[in-house]
Structures are given as structure tokens and as C-alpha cells.
Amino acid sequence: MLRIVLLQFASTAVAGAIAGWLGGVHALVSALLGGLCCVVPNGLFALRLFISANKPGAVNPMTFFIGEFIKIALTIALLGAVVWLYRDLNWLALIAAFIVALKSYIILLFRH
């Protein structure tokens, strides 16, 4: 779980660097914020699963479903906060970095 979150963070940094190179500072910030809107909820979800897996008798499907619901709600809330608070938003960079971070686990699938 930690490897996936770290890979998502690294792919967010790479997407941010590319966006900054192509579109300037506002694209860089937008891409970093877009990627973090994916990485932060996934990291918290992974932490929640790790903690509940180490408790005796705490593993049940409801832990996963509640955590997944919280992750989705937090992702939507973070994206909404970025759109509302960051006035110089570059939509293309935000969405591209979000998708790159969201789909970066595919790299781990082809690694082995």
C-alpha cells in the first residue's frame, strides 16, 4: 500500500514538473494540487486499512467500504476546495495530474 501511495506522490511531482515546464507557475501549482487531491485521500485510506488490519478481529468488509466512502468524499471535497480557493487554476494541468496520479498504479502492474 505504501509503495502505491509513494508512486502516486512521485508521479504527481513529475506531472507537476512537466506542467510547470509547459504552462508556467500556475500550471505547476494546479498540477500539484490536482495530484495531491488523489494522493492524500489514498494515503489516509491506506493508513486506515493498515491500522485496522493490525487489530485483532477488526478486519471486516465494512471497514473497507466506510474507508472507501470517506476517500471518495474527501477527494471531492479537496477538488472543490482547490477550485474554490485557487483563483489562477489551470484546469488542464489539474485534471491531467489527477488522472496521472490516479492511474499511476498501472506502472507497478507492468513492473513484474
Jmol script that loads the backbone (N, CA, C; Angstrom):
load data "model"
ATOM      1  N   MET A   1       0.821  -1.190   0.000  1.00  0.00           N
ATOM      2  CA  MET A   1       0.000   0.000   0.000  1.00  0.00           C
ATOM      3  C   MET A   1       0.867   1.257   0.000  1.00  0.00           C
ATOM      4  N   LEU A   2       1.933   1.219   0.787  1.00  0.00           N
ATOM      5  CA  LEU A   2       2.809   2.377   0.874  1.00  0.00           C
ATOM      6  C   LEU A   2       3.503   2.641  -0.464  1.00  0.00           C
ATOM      7  N   ARG A   3       3.875   1.571  -1.165  1.00  0.00           N
ATOM      8  CA  ARG A   3       4.530   1.748  -2.466  1.00  0.00           C
ATOM      9  C   ARG A   3       3.617   2.447  -3.462  1.00  0.00           C
ATOM     10  N   ILE A   4       2.347   2.109  -3.443  1.00  0.00           N
ATOM     11  CA  ILE A   4       1.406   2.734  -4.378  1.00  0.00           C
ATOM     12  C   ILE A   4       1.252   4.217  -4.063  1.00  0.00           C
ATOM     13  N   VAL A   5       1.132   4.553  -2.791  1.00  0.00           N
ATOM     14  CA  VAL A   5       0.977   5.956  -2.398  1.00  0.00           C
ATOM     15  C   VAL A   5       2.245   6.733  -2.740  1.00  0.00           C
ATOM     16  N   LEU A   6       3.400   6.156  -2.500  1.00  0.00           N
ATOM     17  CA  LEU A   6       4.660   6.826  -2.853  1.00  0.00           C
ATOM     18  C   LEU A   6       4.794   6.992  -4.368  1.00  0.00           C
ATOM     19  N   LEU A   7       4.370   5.982  -5.130  1.00  0.00           N
ATOM     20  CA  LEU A   7       4.402   6.092  -6.579  1.00  0.00           C
ATOM     21  C   LEU A   7       3.446   7.183  -7.058  1.00  0.00           C
ATOM     22  N   GLN A   8       2.284   7.283  -6.438  1.00  0.00           N
ATOM     23  CA  GLN A   8       1.349   8.346  -6.795  1.00  0.00           C
ATOM     24  C   GLN A   8       1.938   9.716  -6.479  1.00  0.00           C
ATOM     25  N   PHE A   9       2.609   9.827  -5.358  1.00  0.00           N
ATOM     26  CA  PHE A   9       3.245  11.092  -4.998  1.00  0.00           C
ATOM     27  C   PHE A   9       4.348  11.444  -5.994  1.00  0.00           C
ATOM     28  N   ALA A  10       5.151  10.453  -6.372  1.00  0.00           N
ATOM     29  CA  ALA A  10       6.228  10.703  -7.344  1.00  0.00           C
ATOM     30  C   ALA A  10       5.660  11.080  -8.704  1.00  0.00           C
ATOM     31  N   SER A  11       4.605  10.407  -9.122  1.00  0.00           N
ATOM     32  CA  SER A  11       4.007  10.746 -10.419  1.00  0.00           C
ATOM     33  C   SER A  11       3.369  12.130 -10.386  1.00  0.00           C
ATOM     34  N   THR A  12       2.863  12.541  -9.229  1.00  0.00           N
ATOM     35  CA  THR A  12       2.340  13.900  -9.076  1.00  0.00           C
ATOM     36  C   THR A  12       3.458  14.918  -9.229  1.00  0.00           C
ATOM     37  N   ALA A  13       4.612  14.637  -8.638  1.00  0.00           N
ATOM     38  CA  ALA A  13       5.751  15.546  -8.758  1.00  0.00           C
ATOM     39  C   ALA A  13       6.224  15.646 -10.207  1.00  0.00           C
ATOM     40  N   VAL A  14       6.272  14.524 -10.912  1.00  0.00           N
ATOM     41  CA  VAL A  14       6.689  14.534 -12.319  1.00  0.00           C
ATOM     42  C   VAL A  14       5.666  15.283 -13.170  1.00  0.00           C
ATOM     43  N   ALA A  15       4.384  15.015 -12.951  1.00  0.00           N
ATOM     44  CA  ALA A  15       3.336  15.720 -13.705  1.00  0.00           C
ATOM     45  C   ALA A  15       3.383  17.218 -13.415  1.00  0.00           C
ATOM     46  N   GLY A  16       3.652  17.584 -12.168  1.00  0.00           N
ATOM     47  CA  GLY A  16       3.780  18.991 -11.811  1.00  0.00           C
ATOM     48  C   GLY A  16       4.957  19.652 -12.503  1.00  0.00           C
ATOM     49  N   ALA A  17       6.074  18.935 -12.555  1.00  0.00           N
ATOM     50  CA  ALA A  17       7.255  19.485 -13.228  1.00  0.00           C
ATOM     51  C   ALA A  17       7.001  19.680 -14.719  1.00  0.00           C
ATOM     52  N   ILE A  18       6.356  18.711 -15.347  1.00  0.00           N
ATOM     53  CA  ILE A  18       6.049  18.835 -16.777  1.00  0.00           C
ATOM     54  C   ILE A  18       5.059  19.975 -17.011  1.00  0.00           C
ATOM     55  N   ALA A  19       4.037  20.066 -16.162  1.00  0.00           N
ATOM     56  CA  ALA A  19       3.055  21.143 -16.306  1.00  0.00           C
ATOM     57  C   ALA A  19       3.705  22.503 -16.088  1.00  0.00           C
ATOM     58  N   GLY A  20       4.607  22.594 -15.118  1.00  0.00           N
ATOM     59  CA  GLY A  20       5.316  23.844 -14.882  1.00  0.00           C
ATOM     60  C   GLY A  20       6.207  24.226 -16.038  1.00  0.00           C
ATOM     61  N   TRP A  21       6.840  23.236 -16.649  1.00  0.00           N
ATOM     62  CA  TRP A  21       7.703  23.488 -17.792  1.00  0.00           C
ATOM     63  C   TRP A  21       6.889  23.960 -19.001  1.00  0.00           C
ATOM     64  N   LEU A  22       5.705  23.355 -19.188  1.00  0.00           N
ATOM     65  CA  LEU A  22       4.880  23.701 -20.347  1.00  0.00           C
ATOM     66  C   LEU A  22       4.010  24.935 -20.123  1.00  0.00           C
ATOM     67  N   GLY A  23       3.492  25.109 -18.894  1.00  0.00           N
ATOM     68  CA  GLY A  23       2.494  26.144 -18.686  1.00  0.00           C
ATOM     69  C   GLY A  23       2.813  27.199 -17.663  1.00  0.00           C
ATOM     70  N   GLY A  24       3.951  27.110 -17.020  1.00  0.00           N
ATOM     71  CA  GLY A  24       4.322  28.125 -16.051  1.00  0.00           C
ATOM     72  C   GLY A  24       3.956  27.757 -14.617  1.00  0.00           C
ATOM     73  N   VAL A  25       4.086  28.740 -13.756  1.00  0.00           N
ATOM     74  CA  VAL A  25       3.925  28.522 -12.315  1.00  0.00           C
ATOM     75  C   VAL A  25       2.504  28.111 -11.954  1.00  0.00           C
ATOM     76  N   HIS A  26       1.512  28.746 -12.572  1.00  0.00           N
ATOM     77  CA  HIS A  26       0.129  28.419 -12.229  1.00  0.00           C
ATOM     78  C   HIS A  26      -0.225  26.996 -12.648  1.00  0.00           C
ATOM     79  N   ALA A  27       0.318  26.527 -13.749  1.00  0.00           N
ATOM     80  CA  ALA A  27       0.107  25.143 -14.174  1.00  0.00           C
ATOM     81  C   ALA A  27       0.806  24.185 -13.221  1.00  0.00           C
ATOM     82  N   LEU A  28       1.998  24.556 -12.760  1.00  0.00           N
ATOM     83  CA  LEU A  28       2.729  23.737 -11.795  1.00  0.00           C
ATOM     84  C   LEU A  28       1.925  23.571 -10.511  1.00  0.00           C
ATOM     85  N   VAL A  29       1.451  24.666  -9.959  1.00  0.00           N
ATOM     86  CA  VAL A  29       0.680  24.622  -8.719  1.00  0.00           C
ATOM     87  C   VAL A  29      -0.625  23.855  -8.925  1.00  0.00           C
ATOM     88  N   SER A  30      -1.290  24.089 -10.046  1.00  0.00           N
ATOM     89  CA  SER A  30      -2.543  23.388 -10.332  1.00  0.00           C
ATOM     90  C   SER A  30      -2.318  21.889 -10.442  1.00  0.00           C
ATOM     91  N   ALA A  31      -1.247  21.483 -11.097  1.00  0.00           N
ATOM     92  CA  ALA A  31      -0.945  20.061 -11.240  1.00  0.00           C
ATOM     93  C   ALA A  31      -0.607  19.435  -9.890  1.00  0.00           C
ATOM     94  N   LEU A  32       0.169  20.125  -9.086  1.00  0.00           N
ATOM     95  CA  LEU A  32       0.496  19.580  -7.767  1.00  0.00           C
ATOM     96  C   LEU A  32      -0.752  19.443  -6.900  1.00  0.00           C
ATOM     97  N   LEU A  33      -1.605  20.434  -6.942  1.00  0.00           N
ATOM     98  CA  LEU A  33      -2.842  20.365  -6.170  1.00  0.00           C
ATOM     99  C   LEU A  33      -3.756  19.264  -6.689  1.00  0.00           C
ATOM    100  N   GLY A  34      -3.839  19.111  -8.005  1.00  0.00           N
ATOM    101  CA  GLY A  34      -4.656  18.044  -8.578  1.00  0.00           C
ATOM    102  C   GLY A  34      -4.159  16.663  -8.186  1.00  0.00           C
ATOM    103  N   GLY A  35      -2.854  16.475  -8.236  1.00  0.00           N
ATOM    104  CA  GLY A  35      -2.292  15.188  -7.825  1.00  0.00           C
ATOM    105  C   GLY A  35      -2.482  14.919  -6.343  1.00  0.00           C
ATOM    106  N   LEU A  36      -2.319  15.959  -5.538  1.00  0.00           N
ATOM    107  CA  LEU A  36      -2.494  15.786  -4.093  1.00  0.00           C
ATOM    108  C   LEU A  36      -3.946  15.500  -3.727  1.00  0.00           C
ATOM    109  N   CYS A  37      -4.878  15.953  -4.552  1.00  0.00           N
ATOM    110  CA  CYS A  37      -6.284  15.618  -4.312  1.00  0.00           C
ATOM    111  C   CYS A  37      -6.536  14.120  -4.465  1.00  0.00           C
ATOM    112  N   CYS A  38      -5.651  13.428  -5.132  1.00  0.00           N
ATOM    113  CA  CYS A  38      -5.734  11.975  -5.260  1.00  0.00           C
ATOM    114  C   CYS A  38      -4.856  11.272  -4.220  1.00  0.00           C
ATOM    115  N   VAL A  39      -3.666  11.799  -3.996  1.00  0.00           N
ATOM    116  CA  VAL A  39      -2.689  11.131  -3.132  1.00  0.00           C
ATOM    117  C   VAL A  39      -3.097  11.182  -1.657  1.00  0.00           C
ATOM    118  N   VAL A  40      -3.559  12.322  -1.181  1.00  0.00           N
ATOM    119  CA  VAL A  40      -3.898  12.471   0.246  1.00  0.00           C
ATOM    120  C   VAL A  40      -5.016  11.522   0.668  1.00  0.00           C
ATOM    121  N   PRO A  41      -6.155  11.462  -0.041  1.00  0.00           N
ATOM    122  CA  PRO A  41      -7.192  10.505   0.369  1.00  0.00           C
ATOM    123  C   PRO A  41      -6.739   9.050   0.272  1.00  0.00           C
ATOM    124  N   ASN A  42      -5.955   8.716  -0.764  1.00  0.00           N
ATOM    125  CA  ASN A  42      -5.459   7.349  -0.882  1.00  0.00           C
ATOM    126  C   ASN A  42      -4.493   7.008   0.250  1.00  0.00           C
ATOM    127  N   GLY A  43      -3.666   7.958   0.635  1.00  0.00           N
ATOM    128  CA  GLY A  43      -2.752   7.727   1.755  1.00  0.00           C
ATOM    129  C   GLY A  43      -3.495   7.522   3.065  1.00  0.00           C
ATOM    130  N   LEU A  44      -4.521   8.318   3.295  1.00  0.00           N
ATOM    131  CA  LEU A  44      -5.319   8.147   4.516  1.00  0.00           C
ATOM    132  C   LEU A  44      -6.080   6.830   4.498  1.00  0.00           C
ATOM    133  N   PHE A  45      -6.577   6.428   3.339  1.00  0.00           N
ATOM    134  CA  PHE A  45      -7.279   5.148   3.214  1.00  0.00           C
ATOM    135  C   PHE A  45      -6.320   3.989   3.478  1.00  0.00           C
ATOM    136  N   ALA A  46      -5.119   4.065   2.921  1.00  0.00           N
ATOM    137  CA  ALA A  46      -4.126   3.017   3.152  1.00  0.00           C
ATOM    138  C   ALA A  46      -3.738   2.949   4.627  1.00  0.00           C
ATOM    139  N   LEU A  47      -3.599   4.102   5.263  1.00  0.00           N
ATOM    140  CA  LEU A  47      -3.282   4.129   6.692  1.00  0.00           C
ATOM    141  C   LEU A  47      -4.412   3.516   7.514  1.00  0.00           C
ATOM    142  N   ARG A  48      -5.643   3.837   7.146  1.00  0.00           N
ATOM    143  CA  ARG A  48      -6.793   3.267   7.855  1.00  0.00           C
ATOM    144  C   ARG A  48      -6.821   1.739   7.708  1.00  0.00           C
ATOM    145  N   LEU A  49      -6.580   1.233   6.500  1.00  0.00           N
ATOM    146  CA  LEU A  49      -6.568  -0.213   6.295  1.00  0.00           C
ATOM    147  C   LEU A  49      -5.420  -0.874   7.049  1.00  0.00           C
ATOM    148  N   PHE A  50      -4.268  -0.222   7.067  1.00  0.00           N
ATOM    149  CA  PHE A  50      -3.116  -0.777   7.781  1.00  0.00           C
ATOM    150  C   PHE A  50      -3.386  -0.869   9.277  1.00  0.00           C
ATOM    151  N   ILE A  51      -3.970   0.182   9.836  1.00  0.00           N
ATOM    152  CA  ILE A  51      -4.260   0.182  11.270  1.00  0.00           C
ATOM    153  C   ILE A  51      -5.315  -0.862  11.611  1.00  0.00           C
ATOM    154  N   SER A  52      -6.361  -0.960  10.799  1.00  0.00           N
ATOM    155  CA  SER A  52      -7.419  -1.921  11.107  1.00  0.00           C
ATOM    156  C   SER A  52      -6.964  -3.359  10.871  1.00  0.00           C
ATOM    157  N   ALA A  53      -6.013  -3.581   9.964  1.00  0.00           N
ATOM    158  CA  ALA A  53      -5.519  -4.937   9.715  1.00  0.00           C
ATOM    159  C   ALA A  53      -4.669  -5.443  10.868  1.00  0.00           C
ATOM    160  N   ASN A  54      -4.061  -4.544  11.613  1.00  0.00           N
ATOM    161  CA  ASN A  54      -3.207  -4.956  12.730  1.00  0.00           C
ATOM    162  C   ASN A  54      -3.968  -5.135  14.038  1.00  0.00           C
ATOM    163  N   LYS A  55      -5.253  -4.796  14.048  1.00  0.00           N
ATOM    164  CA  LYS A  55      -6.067  -5.022  15.243  1.00  0.00           C
ATOM    165  C   LYS A  55      -6.704  -6.399  15.149  1.00  0.00           C
ATOM    166  N   PRO A  56      -6.657  -7.167  16.223  1.00  0.00           N
ATOM    167  CA  PRO A  56      -7.284  -8.489  16.170  1.00  0.00           C
ATOM    168  C   PRO A  56      -8.811  -8.368  16.070  1.00  0.00           C
ATOM    169  N   GLY A  57      -9.375  -9.076  15.102  1.00  0.00           N
ATOM    170  CA  GLY A  57     -10.818  -9.087  14.920  1.00  0.00           C
ATOM    171  C   GLY A  57     -11.378  -7.845  14.271  1.00  0.00           C
ATOM    172  N   ALA A  58     -10.548  -6.951  13.799  1.00  0.00           N
ATOM    173  CA  ALA A  58     -11.038  -5.695  13.240  1.00  0.00           C
ATOM    174  C   ALA A  58     -11.216  -5.748  11.727  1.00  0.00           C
ATOM    175  N   VAL A  59     -10.827  -6.853  11.104  1.00  0.00           N
ATOM    176  CA  VAL A  59     -10.930  -6.938   9.651  1.00  0.00           C
ATOM    177  C   VAL A  59     -12.335  -7.403   9.280  1.00  0.00           C
ATOM    178  N   ASN A  60     -13.058  -6.520   8.619  1.00  0.00           N
ATOM    179  CA  ASN A  60     -14.362  -6.877   8.089  1.00  0.00           C
ATOM    180  C   ASN A  60     -14.633  -6.021   6.861  1.00  0.00           C
ATOM    181  N   PRO A  61     -15.574  -6.420   6.038  1.00  0.00           N
ATOM    182  CA  PRO A  61     -15.832  -5.665   4.804  1.00  0.00           C
ATOM    183  C   PRO A  61     -16.310  -4.239   5.060  1.00  0.00           C
ATOM    184  N   MET A  62     -16.981  -3.995   6.160  1.00  0.00           N
ATOM    185  CA  MET A  62     -17.478  -2.651   6.435  1.00  0.00           C
ATOM    186  C   MET A  62     -16.344  -1.652   6.630  1.00  0.00           C
ATOM    187  N   THR A  63     -15.234  -2.088   7.180  1.00  0.00           N
ATOM    188  CA  THR A  63     -14.075  -1.205   7.336  1.00  0.00           C
ATOM    189  C   THR A  63     -13.610  -0.707   5.975  1.00  0.00           C
ATOM    190  N   PHE A  64     -13.583  -1.619   5.007  1.00  0.00           N
ATOM    191  CA  PHE A  64     -13.176  -1.234   3.658  1.00  0.00           C
ATOM    192  C   PHE A  64     -14.186  -0.278   3.037  1.00  0.00           C
ATOM    193  N   PHE A  65     -15.469  -0.593   3.123  1.00  0.00           N
ATOM    194  CA  PHE A  65     -16.487   0.227   2.470  1.00  0.00           C
ATOM    195  C   PHE A  65     -16.602   1.615   3.097  1.00  0.00           C
ATOM    196  N   ILE A  66     -16.513   1.690   4.398  1.00  0.00           N
ATOM    197  CA  ILE A  66     -16.550   3.001   5.065  1.00  0.00           C
ATOM    198  C   ILE A  66     -15.323   3.821   4.684  1.00  0.00           C
ATOM    199  N   GLY A  67     -14.166   3.175   4.667  1.00  0.00           N
ATOM    200  CA  GLY A  67     -12.939   3.864   4.260  1.00  0.00           C
ATOM    201  C   GLY A  67     -12.999   4.335   2.822  1.00  0.00           C
ATOM    202  N   GLU A  68     -13.564   3.526   1.941  1.00  0.00           N
ATOM    203  CA  GLU A  68     -13.694   3.913   0.540  1.00  0.00           C
ATOM    204  C   GLU A  68     -14.652   5.092   0.387  1.00  0.00           C
ATOM    205  N   PHE A  69     -15.743   5.092   1.133  1.00  0.00           N
ATOM    206  CA  PHE A  69     -16.684   6.210   1.094  1.00  0.00           C
ATOM    207  C   PHE A  69     -16.015   7.497   1.573  1.00  0.00           C
ATOM    208  N   ILE A  70     -15.265   7.403   2.658  1.00  0.00           N
ATOM    209  CA  ILE A  70     -14.550   8.575   3.179  1.00  0.00           C
ATOM    210  C   ILE A  70     -13.525   9.068   2.168  1.00  0.00           C
ATOM    211  N   LYS A  71     -12.843   8.132   1.499  1.00  0.00           N
ATOM    212  CA  LYS A  71     -11.844   8.511   0.494  1.00  0.00           C
ATOM    213  C   LYS A  71     -12.485   9.271  -0.664  1.00  0.00           C
ATOM    214  N   ILE A  72     -13.601   8.780  -1.154  1.00  0.00           N
ATOM    215  CA  ILE A  72     -14.283   9.447  -2.268  1.00  0.00           C
ATOM    216  C   ILE A  72     -14.797  10.816  -1.844  1.00  0.00           C
ATOM    217  N   ALA A  73     -15.387  10.892  -0.655  1.00  0.00           N
ATOM    218  CA  ALA A  73     -15.907  12.173  -0.167  1.00  0.00           C
ATOM    219  C   ALA A  73     -14.773  13.177   0.034  1.00  0.00           C
ATOM    220  N   LEU A  74     -13.650  12.727   0.562  1.00  0.00           N
ATOM    221  CA  LEU A  74     -12.512  13.620   0.771  1.00  0.00           C
ATOM    222  C   LEU A  74     -11.922  14.081  -0.561  1.00  0.00           C
ATOM    223  N   THR A  75     -11.876  13.205  -1.543  1.00  0.00           N
ATOM    224  CA  THR A  75     -11.387  13.581  -2.863  1.00  0.00           C
ATOM    225  C   THR A  75     -12.254  14.674  -3.479  1.00  0.00           C
ATOM    226  N   ILE A  76     -13.570  14.497  -3.408  1.00  0.00           N
ATOM    227  CA  ILE A  76     -14.491  15.504  -3.950  1.00  0.00           C
ATOM    228  C   ILE A  76     -14.357  16.820  -3.190  1.00  0.00           C
ATOM    229  N   ALA A  77     -14.240  16.730  -1.861  1.00  0.00           N
ATOM    230  CA  ALA A  77     -14.099  17.942  -1.046  1.00  0.00           C
ATOM    231  C   ALA A  77     -12.796  18.676  -1.364  1.00  0.00           C
ATOM    232  N   LEU A  78     -11.709  17.951  -1.530  1.00  0.00           N
ATOM    233  CA  LEU A  78     -10.431  18.590  -1.845  1.00  0.00           C
ATOM    234  C   LEU A  78     -10.459  19.239  -3.231  1.00  0.00           C
ATOM    235  N   LEU A  79     -11.029  18.536  -4.202  1.00  0.00           N
ATOM    236  CA  LEU A  79     -11.137  19.130  -5.533  1.00  0.00           C
ATOM    237  C   LEU A  79     -12.010  20.387  -5.506  1.00  0.00           C
ATOM    238  N   GLY A  80     -13.098  20.329  -4.764  1.00  0.00           N
ATOM    239  CA  GLY A  80     -13.952  21.506  -4.633  1.00  0.00           C
ATOM    240  C   GLY A  80     -13.242  22.657  -3.955  1.00  0.00           C
ATOM    241  N   ALA A  81     -12.457  22.363  -2.931  1.00  0.00           N
ATOM    242  CA  ALA A  81     -11.717  23.406  -2.229  1.00  0.00           C
ATOM    243  C   ALA A  81     -10.665  24.038  -3.134  1.00  0.00           C
ATOM    244  N   VAL A  82      -9.990  23.220  -3.936  1.00  0.00           N
ATOM    245  CA  VAL A  82      -8.977  23.759  -4.860  1.00  0.00           C
ATOM    246  C   VAL A  82      -9.638  24.674  -5.887  1.00  0.00           C
ATOM    247  N   VAL A  83     -10.747  24.220  -6.446  1.00  0.00           N
ATOM    248  CA  VAL A  83     -11.443  25.035  -7.457  1.00  0.00           C
ATOM    249  C   VAL A  83     -11.942  26.338  -6.847  1.00  0.00           C
ATOM    250  N   TRP A  84     -12.426  26.276  -5.625  1.00  0.00           N
ATOM    251  CA  TRP A  84     -12.993  27.453  -4.982  1.00  0.00           C
ATOM    252  C   TRP A  84     -11.927  28.440  -4.502  1.00  0.00           C
ATOM    253  N   LEU A  85     -10.804  27.920  -3.989  1.00  0.00           N
ATOM    254  CA  LEU A  85      -9.819  28.779  -3.340  1.00  0.00           C
ATOM    255  C   LEU A  85      -8.675  29.247  -4.247  1.00  0.00           C
ATOM    256  N   TYR A  86      -8.332  28.470  -5.246  1.00  0.00           N
ATOM    257  CA  TYR A  86      -7.189  28.841  -6.096  1.00  0.00           C
ATOM    258  C   TYR A  86      -7.708  29.555  -7.345  1.00  0.00           C
ATOM    259  N   ARG A  87      -7.522  30.849  -7.390  1.00  0.00           N
ATOM    260  CA  ARG A  87      -8.086  31.686  -8.444  1.00  0.00           C
ATOM    261  C   ARG A  87      -7.399  31.521  -9.799  1.00  0.00           C
ATOM    262  N   ASP A  88      -6.111  31.219  -9.812  1.00  0.00           N
ATOM    263  CA  ASP A  88      -5.362  31.094 -11.066  1.00  0.00           C
ATOM    264  C   ASP A  88      -5.264  29.640 -11.527  1.00  0.00           C
ATOM    265  N   LEU A  89      -6.333  28.914 -11.360  1.00  0.00           N
ATOM    266  CA  LEU A  89      -6.354  27.485 -11.645  1.00  0.00           C
ATOM    267  C   LEU A  89      -6.189  27.217 -13.139  1.00  0.00           C
ATOM    268  N   ASN A  90      -5.330  26.268 -13.447  1.00  0.00           N
ATOM    269  CA  ASN A  90      -5.167  25.763 -14.800  1.00  0.00           C
ATOM    270  C   ASN A  90      -5.877  24.401 -14.841  1.00  0.00           C
ATOM    271  N   TRP A  91      -7.059  24.386 -15.452  1.00  0.00           N
ATOM    272  CA  TRP A  91      -7.900  23.182 -15.429  1.00  0.00           C
ATOM    273  C   TRP A  91      -7.225  21.983 -16.075  1.00  0.00           C
ATOM    274  N   LEU A  92      -6.558  22.198 -17.190  1.00  0.00           N
ATOM    275  CA  LEU A  92      -5.912  21.089 -17.883  1.00  0.00           C
ATOM    276  C   LEU A  92      -4.841  20.444 -17.010  1.00  0.00           C
ATOM    277  N   ALA A  93      -4.032  21.254 -16.366  1.00  0.00           N
ATOM    278  CA  ALA A  93      -2.979  20.723 -15.501  1.00  0.00           C
ATOM    279  C   ALA A  93      -3.574  20.000 -14.294  1.00  0.00           C
ATOM    280  N   LEU A  94      -4.624  20.561 -13.717  1.00  0.00           N
ATOM    281  CA  LEU A  94      -5.275  19.936 -12.555  1.00  0.00           C
ATOM    282  C   LEU A  94      -5.819  18.563 -12.910  1.00  0.00           C
ATOM    283  N   ILE A  95      -6.579  18.490 -13.982  1.00  0.00           N
ATOM    284  CA  ILE A  95      -7.206  17.223 -14.353  1.00  0.00           C
ATOM    285  C   ILE A  95      -6.173  16.209 -14.837  1.00  0.00           C
ATOM    286  N   ALA A  96      -5.192  16.667 -15.603  1.00  0.00           N
ATOM    287  CA  ALA A  96      -4.159  15.754 -16.099  1.00  0.00           C
ATOM    288  C   ALA A  96      -3.358  15.143 -14.957  1.00  0.00           C
ATOM    289  N   ALA A  97      -2.946  15.950 -14.000  1.00  0.00           N
ATOM    290  CA  ALA A  97      -2.171  15.422 -12.869  1.00  0.00           C
ATOM    291  C   ALA A  97      -3.026  14.518 -11.995  1.00  0.00           C
ATOM    292  N   PHE A  98      -4.299  14.830 -11.841  1.00  0.00           N
ATOM    293  CA  PHE A  98      -5.198  13.974 -11.079  1.00  0.00           C
ATOM    294  C   PHE A  98      -5.307  12.599 -11.732  1.00  0.00           C
ATOM    295  N   ILE A  99      -5.468  12.578 -13.049  1.00  0.00           N
ATOM    296  CA  ILE A  99      -5.571  11.301 -13.762  1.00  0.00           C
ATOM    297  C   ILE A  99      -4.250  10.537 -13.718  1.00  0.00           C
ATOM    298  N   VAL A 100      -3.142  11.254 -13.864  1.00  0.00           N
ATOM    299  CA  VAL A 100      -1.825  10.594 -13.791  1.00  0.00           C
ATOM    300  C   VAL A 100      -1.625   9.950 -12.426  1.00  0.00           C
ATOM    301  N   ALA A 101      -1.947  10.665 -11.365  1.00  0.00           N
ATOM    302  CA  ALA A 101      -1.803  10.102 -10.020  1.00  0.00           C
ATOM    303  C   ALA A 101      -2.782   8.957  -9.803  1.00  0.00           C
ATOM    304  N   LEU A 102      -3.972   9.087 -10.326  1.00  0.00           N
ATOM    305  CA  LEU A 102      -4.996   8.059 -10.145  1.00  0.00           C
ATOM    306  C   LEU A 102      -4.619   6.762 -10.846  1.00  0.00           C
ATOM    307  N   LYS A 103      -4.009   6.872 -12.006  1.00  0.00           N
ATOM    308  CA  LYS A 103      -3.672   5.682 -12.795  1.00  0.00           C
ATOM    309  C   LYS A 103      -2.212   5.261 -12.697  1.00  0.00           C
ATOM    310  N   SER A 104      -1.453   5.836 -11.799  1.00  0.00           N
ATOM    311  CA  SER A 104      -0.027   5.524 -11.716  1.00  0.00           C
ATOM    312  C   SER A 104       0.244   4.112 -11.206  1.00  0.00           C
ATOM    313  N   TYR A 105      -0.728   3.486 -10.559  1.00  0.00           N
ATOM    314  CA  TYR A 105      -0.512   2.120 -10.080  1.00  0.00           C
ATOM    315  C   TYR A 105      -0.310   1.143 -11.238  1.00  0.00           C
ATOM    316  N   ILE A 106      -0.698   1.521 -12.429  1.00  0.00           N
ATOM    317  CA  ILE A 106      -0.505   0.651 -13.596  1.00  0.00           C
ATOM    318  C   ILE A 106       0.978   0.396 -13.816  1.00  0.00           C
ATOM    319  N   ILE A 107       1.816   1.352 -13.458  1.00  0.00           N
ATOM    320  CA  ILE A 107       3.270   1.169 -13.579  1.00  0.00           C
ATOM    321  C   ILE A 107       3.720  -0.026 -12.748  1.00  0.00           C
ATOM    322  N   LEU A 108       3.156  -0.185 -11.547  1.00  0.00           N
ATOM    323  CA  LEU A 108       3.530  -1.317 -10.698  1.00  0.00           C
ATOM    324  C   LEU A 108       3.032  -2.648 -11.275  1.00  0.00           C
ATOM    325  N   LEU A 109       1.926  -2.631 -11.996  1.00  0.00           N
ATOM    326  CA  LEU A 109       1.431  -3.861 -12.591  1.00  0.00           C
ATOM    327  C   LEU A 109       2.371  -4.393 -13.669  1.00  0.00           C
ATOM    328  N   PHE A 110       2.970  -3.479 -14.448  1.00  0.00           N
ATOM    329  CA  PHE A 110       3.855  -3.890 -15.531  1.00  0.00           C
ATOM    330  C   PHE A 110       5.302  -4.068 -15.074  1.00  0.00           C
ATOM    331  N   ARG A 111       5.567  -3.792 -13.826  1.00  0.00           N
ATOM    332  CA  ARG A 111       6.931  -3.872 -13.307  1.00  0.00           C
ATOM    333  C   ARG A 111       7.379  -5.337 -13.163  1.00  0.00           C
ATOM    334  N   HIS A 112       6.448  -6.226 -12.878  1.00  0.00           N
ATOM    335  CA  HIS A 112       6.822  -7.628 -12.645  1.00  0.00           C
ATOM    336  C   HIS A 112       6.443  -8.494 -13.809  1.00  0.00           C
TER     337      HIS A 112
END
end "model"
wireframe off; spacefill off
backbone 0.3
color backbone group
